Amino acid sequence: MPRSPLSRSLVGTLAAALVLTGCSTAGTVRPAVGGNALAPACPPVGGSPLVSADLVNELVSGADLPGWQAADIGASARLSDGRLVWVFGDTVRAADVTPRIVANSMLVTAGSCVSQLVAPDGGPVVPDAEDGTVMWPMSVSVMHPGAQSADDPVSDIVVVLCARTRRGDGGSMDFQFRGTSAAVFTVSDGGAPQLRQVVEVTPDDGSAYQVNWGAASTVHDGWLHVYGTRFTGLPLEFGRELHAARVRVGAVGTRSSWEFWAGDRWQRDRTRSTPVLPAAGGVSQTLSVDHVDGRWVAVSKKDGDLGDFVFSWTAPTPVGPWQPRAGVPAPAGFDTGDLSYTPLAHPDVELASGRLLVSISRNTLDFARLLEDPTAGQPVFTEIPYP
């Protein structure tokens, strides 16, 4: 069914704006015919019962989807129909699925029912940029195009900000960030997210010291807030700087409308962006930033992915001042080979405890072990005090 000019316009302006320079899980992954498909089908959301981190972990370990056995990242956002969309990086699939590993995947949950998004070719939901350069999701935001009609069934536009990443030949830790791209999906009520466009947000650049825009993103009060992280390379600075940008959702197609925080004001020169958090005691490459109960909440490891503790930072504004608070242990694991990294908050999932749900990505340096036992690469969910 064709989309109305309103939906087509918003998808197009999003692309233009981002250029800154309970169900059965049986079945196999089959290419979707004519577009992305969800498998298995889930019933409509029937409310949002309070859950716990333990229940979410049981749901993850029991999903056993052929196209999703394990993956990292797992950023989430809520759709208009009450479902949750989750985006992941490198994904291990069932042994009889080819390819066994894809660079990204998407799950859609409706209560306790988990569906995998199946791309038309059976591969990653966001295609590789080129041979050897993949798309690793960092963050996801949902925008609303306006009223639906019979000719315009689109209820949500989902923007997945991805790290264009060049894989090396030196194993799982050999990769290079090349820039940010945005994958734009449209979703109708109860439907499968459909990929409409992939655009470069920042140009291809091999510098290790560039701002990784899209490391976190969220929509609040008519603004799309996009955060970036930057590795400084300075001695004893293991964390990353945090940078901030914003644009009105209705003006995302106007490049001159984008604003970057310059230390004392918002301004429109990207090169003058200054950090809202320093690298010393700073954040991981990818994190979450959300507006929760009148405050801004960032969740990350302190001192980057080499840190051993999940922290939260709170601020009265999207740029600070930020107050840190220790959460739970999450040993980096480079000494043991069992890695834990990239904690992300999921405030859309309400917990019975009143605490904040956080996922922690896990992996192993033993690739053969990961293929034999994908649970070693499944995220673990925990709860931290509400900041």
N, C-alpha and C positions, 0 to 999 in steps of 0.2 A: 504494500500500500504506500503510495507516495506521501512524503512529508509535506506539510504546509510551508509557505514562505517563512513563517516565524521560526520553525525548527531549523530549516535550512540556513536561515540567516544567522541564528545563534551558533550553530556548528561552525559555519564559516568564519564568523567573527572571533570565536574562540581560537580557531586555528591561526588566524591572522594576528590576534593579540599576543599569542604565546611566542611569537618570533621576537625575541629581545635582541638580538643579533643572533520429619518421621516418614521414611520412604525406603524403598528397596534400592540397594546399591549394586544390584547385579548388572552385568553387561560389560561391553568393551568400548574402547574409544574408537568411534567410527567418524570419518569426516562428515561434517554437517552439510546438508544439501541446500544450496541457495543462501547460506548464511550461518551464523553461529547458532548453536542449539544448546539447551540445558539437559543434562542427563544425570540422574533421573528427574522426572517432573515432580515438583513439590506442590502441595496444596497452598492456597492463599494463607497469609499470615493471620492467625486467629488471636491476636493479642501479643503482649510482650511479657511473659512471665519472668519473675526474678530468678536469676541463676547464680551459680558460683563458679569460680575458676576450676574447681574439681570437675564439675559437670561439663564445662567446655572442653577440658582435657579428655574426658571420656568420649565426647562427641568427635573430637579430632582423631583419637586413636581407633575409634570404631567405624569411621567413615568408609575406609577400604574402597575408595574409588579407583577404577583402573587408570584414570588420567591424573590422579593426585594421590600419591603415597607419602610424599614428604616435600617440603619446600620452605624457603625462608622469606623474610619480610612479613607479609600478611597485613598490610595496611587495610583499613576498613572504612566504610561510610554507609549510611542508611539511605535507602531509596524511598520514594514517595509512598510506595505501596507497603512499606514496613519491612521489606526484606533488607538484608545486609549484603553488600558486595565486598569481597576480599580479593586483594591482588598480591601475587607472590612472585618471587624471583625464581632462580633455578629450581626446577621441579622434577622429582623422581616419579616415574610412572611404573605401572605393573610390569613384571618381567616379560609378558607377552605383548606389550605395547611398543610400537616403533614410531618415532625414536624413544628410547628409554628415558632420556633427559631432554627437557626443553627449557628455554631461558626464562619463561614466564608462564603463569597460569592465572585463572580466575575461578573463584568459587562464589556461589550465591546461596545464602542460607535463609530459610523461612522457618523460624522456630528451631526445632531439632532436625529438620530436613536439610540435607546438604546436597547441592547440585554442582557438577563441574561444567564449566563452559567449554564446549567442543568447537574448535575452529573448523572451517570448511575443509582444510587440508589435513586435519588431525594434528597439527603442529602447535606452536606457541600461539596464544591469543593475540599477541602483538608481534608481527613478523620481525625477523632479524633485519637490521639496517642494511647490512651487506654481509658477504661471506666473512665470518670471523668476528663480526661486530654485532652484539646482541642487545636486546632491550631489557634492562633490569628495572622493574617498577620500584619507585621510591615512595610515592604518596598518591592518594586518590581523593578527589573532591566531586561532589554532586551539585549540579545546578538545575534549575527548573525553567523550562522554556516558556511557560505560560499555560493557558487553558487548553485542555485536550478537546478534540472533536473527532468525528468519524474519519475525516481526512487527515487528521494530525494526532496519531495515537501516542506520540512521544511524551512521556511524563518526566523523564530525567535525562540530563546529559552528564555523562561520567567522564571526567578528565583524569587520566592516569599519567603522571609525570614520571618519565623513565630515564635512567642513566644509560646513555649509549656507551657500551662497554666493549672494548676490544680484548678478546681472550688471547693469552700467550700460550707458549708451549711448556711452561715450567710448572704445571700442576694447578690445583684449585685456587692457589693464592696469587697466580700470575695473571693479572688483568689490569687494564688501564681505562680510566674514565676519559671519555672523549667529548662529552657534552650532554645536553638534556634534550629529550624529545617528548612530545605530548601525544598520547593516543586518545582520541575522542570517540566515545561510544554513545549511542542513543539507546534508551530503554523505554518500553511501554509497560503498563501495569501487568505484572505477572509474566512478562516476556523475557527473552534472552537478550543481554547486551549485544549490540551490533556495532562492530568497528566501522567508523565512517571515514576517519582520516588520521594520519600520523604526520606530524610536522616537527621540524627542528625548532627548538626553543633557543638554543645557543649554537653557534657554529662549531664545526669540528676543531678541536684544540687538544694537543697532547700535553699541555702544561699540568703539572701536578699541583699547582698553586692557584688554579682558577676556582671561582665560586661554583659549587655544585648546586645550581638552582633547581628547586623541586624536591629537595631533601625532606620537606614537609609542606603541606598545604591544607587550607581549610577555608570554608566560606562562612562569613558571619556578617550580619547586618548589611547586606548588599555589597560587601567587599570580598573579592578573592584575595586571600593572603598567601603569599608564596615565600618560603624560606629557603635559604641556601647555606651550605657549609663550606668552609675553606680550610685546607691544610696549609699551615704556614711554613713547615720545614725547619722551624727554629729549634735549637736544642732544648730538651726537656718540655717541649709543648706537644703532648701526645694527643690532646683533644683538638677540636676544630672550632674556628670562629663560626658564629651564627649571624647571618645577614637576613634582612627582611625587605620584602617588596609587597605592593598592593595595587589593585586596580578595581574600579567599580565593575560589578558583574555586567551592567548594561553598557560599559564602555570598553570591554576587553578587546574590541577590534580596533581601537585607536591606540597606536603605539605611544603617542605622546601623552596618553592618560596614565601610563604606568608610573608609579612613584617608588622611590628607593630611599630607605632611611639613611641619612647622612650625619647622624650623631646628634643633631639638634632639631631637625625638621625633615619632612618628606620633600623630595625633589625628584626631578625626572632624568637625571644623568646616572646611568647604571655604573659608570666607572667611579663615581664618588660614593658608592655604597660603603658604609662603615659598619663594623660588627656591633650587634646588640649584646653579644656575649663574647668574651675573649677566648682564645685557644687554650690558655692555661686554665685548667679545670673545666675545659669546654666539652662539647658534645661529640657524638659519633657522626659518621658520614651521613647516615639516615636517621631520622628521629620522628617524633610526632609533636605537633603543636595544635591545641584545640582551645576553643572558648568554652569554658565550663562554669556554670553558675556565677557568671559575672566576672570571672577571672580568666586570664590566659595561662594555660598549663602546657609546659613542654616536658616530655619524658625521653630520656636517653641514658646511656652510660656517661658518667662523669669521667673526664680524661679520655674520651673516645672509646673505640672498640677494644683497646688494650686495658680498659678499666675493668674492675671486678664488682662494681655495684651499680644498680639501677638508681638513678636520681630523678626527682621531679623538680621543676622550677616553676614558680608562679609569678605573675606580674599583673598590674592593673591595666596595662596597655599591651598591644601586640609587640612593642619594642622594649618593654621593661618598665622600671628596673626589676630584674629577676632575682628571686630569693630561692636558693637551693635547699633541697631536703632529701636526705638519704632514704632509699626505699628498701630493696631486698638485695641479697648477694646474687651475683651472676658472674662467676669466675670466667675470665676470658678463655682459659683452657689451652693456650698455645703450648704449655708445658706438658699437658696430658694428652693432647690430640682431640679432646672433646670440647668443641667450641660453643660459646654462648655469646650472642651479640644482638644488636639492633632491637632493644626493647621499644615497644610502641604501645600507646594507650588506646583504649577502645571505649570511650565514654558513652557511646550509643548502646552498649550492652549494660543494662542496669543490674547490679548485683544485690542479692538479698542482704549482704553484710553492710551495704552502703559504702563500700570501698570502690577503688578504681581498678578495672580490669586491665592488665598489661600482658602482652605476649612477648616472649623472648625467643629469638631465633636460635636454633641449635644446628650443629653440623659436626662432622668428624673429618680429620685429616686422612683417614683410611677409606679411600674411595670404594674398595672392594667390600668393606664392611657396610657402607651406606647402601650399596646395591643389594646386599644380602639381607640387611635389616634396615629398611627405610625409616623405622621409628627413631633411629639415631639422628635423623634430620628433621623430625617434626618439631614445630614450635611448642613451647610449654607456656601455659597461661598461669598467671599468679595474680595476687591482689596486693595493692599497696594502699596505705591510708590516703583518703582524698586530700589533696594538697590544700 
